[in-house]
Amino acid sequence: MPEKSRFADVPPLVEPIDPDVDLRVPAHRSELVRHHGPVLGVIALGGGLGALARCGLAEALPTAPGGFPWATFLTNVAGCFLIGVLMVLVTETWRAHRLVRPFLGVGILGGFTTFSTYAVEIRGLLAPDTVPLAFGYLAGTLVAALLAVLLGHAVTRKAVSGVAAR
C-alpha cells in the first residue's frame, strides 16, 4: 500500500498567484494570454541589452584575484541609482507605454545589475587574507546601493519638479 503524502491534509491554495486575475473568469484567462507575451518579450530583450552592458563594464575593469571587484560594485550602484531615477519617471512624470517599465526596469536594469555575482565574489573573498575585504565589500555595496536608489529618486524628483515649475 502506498504511503500517504504528508501534504494530503493541507488544503489547496485558494488565493490566485496574481491577485488581479481570477482564473475562473474567462475574460481574465484570455487577458493573461494577450498581455504576457509582449511583456516577456521586452523583458528578454532588455535583459540581454543590460547583460551586454554589464559584460562590457566587467571587461573594462577586470578584478585581480583577491582584489576589490570594482566592476560589480560600480554596476550595482549605478544600476540602483538608475532604478531610483526610473521609478520617479515612470510613476510621477511620464504617461509611459505599459511595456516601458518592464523593458527598462526589469529587463535592462535587471540584466545590468548583478547581485548574484556580488554574492559569489563575497564568497570568493572569504579567504584568510581577504576576510576584511569581503566584509567591506558586503557592507559597502549594500549601503552604497541603497543610498544610490535614494539619491537617484531624490535628484530626479527635484529635477522633474523644477522643470514642472517653469
Helices and strands as residue ranges (DSSP letters): H 26-60, H 70-88, I 89-93, H 100-101, I 102-109, H 110-112, H 115-125, H 131-165
